Amino acid sequence: MSKGDVMLPFEQRRALKIISGLNNFDEKSVASVVRAANAGGATLVDIACDPKLVQLARSIGNVPVCVSSVVAEDFLAAVKAGANMVEIGNYDSFYAQGRKFSAEEVLAITERTRDILGSSIPVSVTVPHTLPLDEQVSLALALEAAGASIIQTEGGMPMKPSSGGIQGLIEKAAPTLAATAAISKAVEIPTMAASGISAITAPLAIAAGASGVGVGSAVNKLNSEIAMLAAVREIYEAMIAEDVRVRV
């Protein structure tokens, strides 16, 4: 699969990435997420940076495989195993440990990753939500100049939204929607919205300027593969409906 094939859904502004988790090395869990992503209409699946998991994901279906890490040197083996994209990000597990990433560190990892992989593999980079919004935009511009292919946004989700239902879902996604709106206007490369994205907020992300969305806990925390598939399909159909409205 060529770089152009992997990037096409972003160019069409309909990319849907399902995330199994940067630190999820459980083969059974990853396989369930990958099967749901393949059957539900996802255009990309994001897994931990491990060659064995890459081979597993590729054996399950045809959806392109992205691997996530914050260590540039980890990527090469995964790419040789068949990964189609790399992601510097999915920092959630680090935040839980009190670990934060500075703009300088993220930029350095990106530059090192490009040095190792060259230009043939798409590189997605998450801009940390811990930075003020203006600094997120500045970092996104620097990452674009350093060779990033995609900028992924994230949000510091509140522990508990003040409201339930649809309003609560929008509250959870508000930080990443704000970052998406600001960054997508500043850079020329695609922007992907992640953190708190659901079937309700995925169309809002596209309207805010995203070329795609990344969905993790709304899928990978579910307790059955059938439920995962239903969640992926619901988000996919919401994005398709938004695309139809835009075309009309």
C-alpha positions, 0 to 999 in steps of 0.5 A: 500500500502506497503513501498516497493510498494511506493519505487519500482518506485525509485528502477526502476529509473522511479519515477514521482512525480507531486506536487500541492504545499505545501501551496495549500489547494484549494480542486478544484485545488488539485483535478485537479492536482491529476486527471491529475497525475493519468491519466497521468502516475505519480507514486506519487502525492505531496500535502499539509499536510492536512488530508482532502486533503489526503482523497480527493486525495485517493478518486480520484485514486490509485497513492500514496500520499505524503504530504509536510511540514516543521513541523514534528508534522504535518505529523502524522495526514496526515499519519493516513489519508492515506498518503504513504510518507512525504516530508520535503521540497518544500521550494519555498513559503518560499524563496519568503518570504525571509525564508531560511533553514540551514543544521542544521534545515533540519537535525533536522526536519528529525530526529524529523520526524523519531522519530514521524513516525518510520521506516514504512513510506518513508521520502523524504527530499529536500536539500536547493539549497541555500547551496553551492554544497559541503554543499548540498552533506554533508547534503545529507549524514547526512540525509541518516544517519538520516533515510531519504529514498529519497533526493530531489534536487532543483535549484535556477531558474533564473527569466528569462533564457537567451535563449528561447526554449530547451536551456532555459528549460535546463538553468532552470534545470541546478542547480538541475541537477548539485545537482543531479549529485553530490548527487547521487554519494555520497549517496546510497538512491534514489535521486529525481530531482525537480525545472525546470523539464520538458519533455526535462530535465526529461531524463537529470535528470535520466541520471545525476543519479536521480531515479525520478523527481518531477514536480510542476509549469510545471503542476500545473500552467496550466489553465486547467485539460486537459493541466495538463494531457497532460503535465504529459503524455509528461513527462511520455513518455519522461522518458519511452523513456529514459528508452528504450534507456538505455535498448537498 
